[in-house]
Amino acid sequence: MTAPLGPWLLPGDVRRRPHDPGGPLPAAVLFDRDGTLVADVPYNGDPSRVALMPGAREAVDAVRAAGVPVGVVTNQSGVARGLLTRREVEDVRLRVEELLGPFAVWAVCPHGPGEGCDCRKPAPGLILAACRRLAVPPERTVVIGDIGADMAAARAAGARGVLVPTAVTRAEEAGDAEVTAPDLPTAVRLVLGPAVQAREPR
């Protein structure tokens, strides 16, 4: 029997979390990469072409400041199509971390749409693998992305999804999303706001 295809887990910066995962804050926030954290350049293996999406640095910094681990979950079918190498995916990861700082986990699906893996979004495998690496429950994890596949993967994993629509987001994807935000900083405020406010002295 052929072994099931799984994701790549790239080097991450897992640190002790200063908050209780059972408290008001999420246990982790996982961001989609292309179209969410960085501009979507199809099958990009060139670090010099990495450009941050508006508000990405502010959003990621806010999650870190709250003591919540941040990770990335990304489909990279260019590998299966022969358009990207693992080294190129890693080089782009390093550039993203130069711009945004280290992430606790990177879960990458290198498979194509027809390979039958369980990690390519909208399947839940990337999110579940990231949660295992971080030792956090999926149901206390938030996934922030720009398309319906991100939200479907979150639902399938039992996580909460927040959609930040872009020009490529279809109207039906926005309509199906349980939570939407106009930009990344707003998405993060929706996720962290009630918990952070609850901790502030009155």
Order of alpha helices (4+ residues) and beta strands (2+ residues): beta-beta-alpha-beta-alpha-beta-alpha-beta-alpha-beta-alpha-alpha
